[in-house]
Amino acid sequence: MSLQVVSVIGNATKDAEVRVSKDGVSYVTFRLAVSNSDGTATFYNVLVFGHYGDVIKDHVIRGRQIFVSGRLQVSEKGYVSVVADHIELLARPKPKPEPGPVEEVPEKEEEEEEVKK
């Protein structure tokens, strides 16, 4: 018996995309960045086929933390991807802070006039 299972937790580098293979099969693809202990990152291409892809495509957004379990697949060009069997959507990305109102600083000319008098 053989078994090949890959499990990774990382952050989506951009929103998921729907693509169509040469055979006319639609699938969802996205990339995960996984932080390593030495400060570098490893990037994984993730492929999701069938109904599962339709379900998660709108939920995989840039920055979202995602758990993926599946098997490795090597393309004809030699690219390695994870074909997902199971996906869990974890932490959502933190919203970017909106700039607050700008306070006006009094001009120095008014202060200088008072000093001259």
Legacy VTK file of the C-alpha trace (Angstrom):
# vtk DataFile Version 3.0
C-alpha trace
ASCII
DATASET POLYDATA
POINTS 117 float
0.000 0.000 0.000
1.229 3.508 -0.843
0.209 6.778 0.713
1.023 10.349 -0.270
-0.353 13.128 1.906
0.804 16.737 2.108
-0.525 19.144 4.734
0.375 22.830 4.871
-0.866 25.915 6.676
-0.083 29.239 5.073
-1.459 32.522 3.785
-2.968 33.021 0.340
-0.740 35.304 -1.727
-3.692 36.535 -3.819
-7.368 35.780 -4.419
-8.297 32.390 -5.883
-8.672 32.133 -9.668
-10.953 29.882 -11.712
-9.197 28.256 -14.677
-10.060 25.687 -17.336
-7.726 22.807 -18.267
-6.928 21.672 -21.827
-9.590 18.992 -21.356
-12.241 21.591 -20.501
-12.284 20.842 -16.760
-12.656 23.904 -14.553
-10.650 24.177 -11.359
-9.632 26.747 -8.768
-6.016 27.674 -8.135
-4.223 29.803 -5.567
-0.791 30.069 -3.921
0.052 29.627 -0.272
3.060 31.205 1.410
4.313 29.181 4.361
6.739 30.887 6.752
9.853 28.932 7.654
11.677 29.197 10.980
14.668 30.887 9.289
12.524 33.820 8.110
12.150 32.638 4.515
8.934 31.399 2.910
8.004 28.385 0.815
5.317 28.848 -1.840
2.843 26.153 -2.842
0.510 26.166 -5.843
-2.826 24.666 -4.798
-5.358 23.129 -7.212
-8.966 22.426 -6.246
-11.189 20.453 -8.622
-14.926 19.873 -8.818
-17.683 21.182 -6.591
-15.227 21.812 -3.754
-13.516 24.455 -5.886
-16.826 26.188 -6.583
-17.529 26.336 -2.856
-14.221 27.839 -1.721
-13.350 30.116 -4.660
-14.972 33.207 -3.137
-13.470 32.605 0.315
-9.791 32.337 -0.626
-8.627 35.937 -0.500
-5.172 37.467 -0.240
-3.798 37.188 3.286
-6.274 34.557 4.485
-4.718 31.763 6.516
-5.650 28.376 5.053
-5.024 24.730 5.919
-4.663 22.457 2.869
-4.317 18.686 2.813
-3.883 16.748 -0.401
-1.389 15.068 -2.703
1.504 16.327 -4.799
1.176 16.547 -8.566
3.962 17.336 -11.029
2.969 18.985 -14.320
4.500 18.233 -17.719
6.640 21.356 -17.289
7.880 20.142 -13.901
5.819 22.438 -11.659
4.845 20.881 -8.337
1.341 21.585 -7.006
-0.813 20.371 -4.151
-4.106 18.863 -5.343
-6.383 19.621 -2.394
-8.577 16.948 -0.850
-9.392 19.014 2.227
-9.311 22.751 2.918
-10.035 24.659 6.102
-10.365 28.423 6.053
-8.622 29.769 9.135
-7.843 33.366 10.120
-9.060 36.198 7.926
-6.610 38.932 6.974
-6.555 41.957 9.251
-8.265 44.952 7.636
-5.998 47.813 6.682
-6.453 50.801 9.004
-8.224 53.695 7.362
-6.491 57.053 7.616
-8.085 59.201 10.297
-9.009 62.867 10.014
-6.073 65.215 9.603
-5.747 67.869 12.304
-4.849 71.350 11.161
-1.704 72.799 12.681
-1.848 76.546 13.406
0.358 78.610 11.181
3.509 80.069 12.696
2.884 83.550 11.223
0.148 84.272 13.772
2.460 83.329 16.638
5.282 85.470 15.210
3.005 88.540 14.932
2.097 88.305 18.613
5.773 88.126 19.585
6.659 91.227 17.473
4.008 93.434 19.134
LINES 1 118
117 0 1 2 3 4 5 6 7 8 9 10 11 12 13 14 15 16 17 18 19 20 21 22 23 24 25 26 27 28 29 30 31 32 33 34 35 36 37 38 39 40 41 42 43 44 45 46 47 48 49 50 51 52 53 54 55 56 57 58 59 60 61 62 63 64 65 66 67 68 69 70 71 72 73 74 75 76 77 78 79 80 81 82 83 84 85 86 87 88 89 90 91 92 93 94 95 96 97 98 99 100 101 102 103 104 105 106 107 108 109 110 111 112 113 114 115 116
